[in-house]
Amino acid sequence: MENNKYKLVIKHWAEADRPRERHLQHGKRHLTDAELIAILIGSGNKTETAVDLSKRILAFYDNSLIRLGKASIQELSRFKGIGEAKALTIIAAQKLGLRRNDTADEQITQITTANQVYKYMHQTFAGLHYEEFWILLLNRSNHVIGKYQI
């Protein structure tokens, strides 16, 4: 089985088992984190499929998307089959997810409690491995009129 000609690539999987096809048929909720990452990276390497490579990457980060989100391009590029472009794709997808959550939180337009500040700003800070300072600008009726990093 060590011969690469026997490697079972995703193209040879049953159509119902392929991540892209399962996503199209059943939606993203039916995919594992590894399968979603595999869709992003598109291909594995000579010895493992994109799904297997994604599982190995996630296992390295203790199956934590938060820890994976803190990885640098250089760290991800250490995995055989992940170059700068694929590493950047993984990081960009993580950042896009955070921005999506940021957008949803901005629907809170009036802040009257510390808990509302937390809900409003949580995704801005999620996944950061360094400190940031932000300021919220409120009008007299406590409606957010701006959010700026200092």
JOZI-V287214 format. One record per backbone hydrogen bond with DSSP energy under -0.5 kcal/mol. CO is the residue of the C=O (numbers start at 1). NH is the residue of the N-H. Records with the same first field share a line. If there is no record, write none. Layout:
# JOZI-V287214
CO = NH + NH
This chain:
# JOZI-V287214
3 = 6
4 = 7
7 = 9
9 = 12
10 = 13
14 = 17 + 18
15 = 18
18 = 22
19 = 23
20 = 24
21 = 25
22 = 26 + 27
23 = 27
27 = 30
28 = 31
32 = 36
33 = 37
34 = 38
35 = 39
36 = 40
37 = 41
38 = 42
41 = 43
48 = 45
49 = 53
50 = 54
51 = 55
52 = 56
53 = 57
54 = 58
55 = 59
56 = 60
57 = 61
58 = 63
59 = 62
61 = 64
63 = 65
64 = 68
65 = 69
66 = 70
67 = 70
68 = 71
72 = 76
73 = 77
75 = 78
76 = 79
79 = 82
81 = 83
83 = 87
84 = 88
85 = 89
86 = 90
87 = 91
88 = 92
89 = 93
90 = 94
91 = 95
92 = 96
93 = 97
94 = 98
95 = 99
96 = 100
97 = 101
98 = 102
99 = 103
100 = 104
101 = 105
102 = 106
104 = 107
105 = 108
107 = 109
109 = 144
110 = 112
113 = 117
114 = 118
115 = 119
116 = 120
117 = 121
118 = 122
121 = 124 + 125
122 = 125 + 126
125 = 128
133 = 150
135 = 137 + 148
136 = 138
137 = 145 + 146
139 = 142
142 = 111
143 = 139
146 = 137
148 = 135
